[in-house]
Amino acid sequence: MSKAPRISLSDAFSKVSFLDGRTPEHSLSGDGQDCFGTLSDYRDGGIFIAHYSGSSEWERHPGDELVQVIEGETTIYLLIDGEEKPVSLLAGELVVVPQGIWHRFSTPVGVKVMTVTPQPTEHSIAFPST
């Protein structure tokens, strides 16, 4: 049995750029991809990091997604029964976004976030219909 490689979050974050003013359109244009990093494959997806301020597009996944704030703060809006339910997170806090739930991030100041995200990810710029 081989030894699993250790991953340093500080080293990983030193290799991504801060994206100031992320918009939902960044996912379509491919701009700002330097603010994202992949730490490892994991099950049916991966472990990812991001460093940005601004707002994301809507997204959902075929399994539960773990979102942990490493530094800063963010609000994740979960679309439940057609209503946006805010979940505010500070450094050291996490949330598990349930499978199939549309969600988006609003981060006015900046955040370093790590996610364990199943793939594929479905994206929507427009408010999704449930």
Summary of the structure (lengths in Angstrom):
residues: 130
radius of gyration: 14.3
end to end distance: 45.0
largest distance: 47.9
contacts: 353
relative contact order: 0.26
helix: 10%
strand: 55%
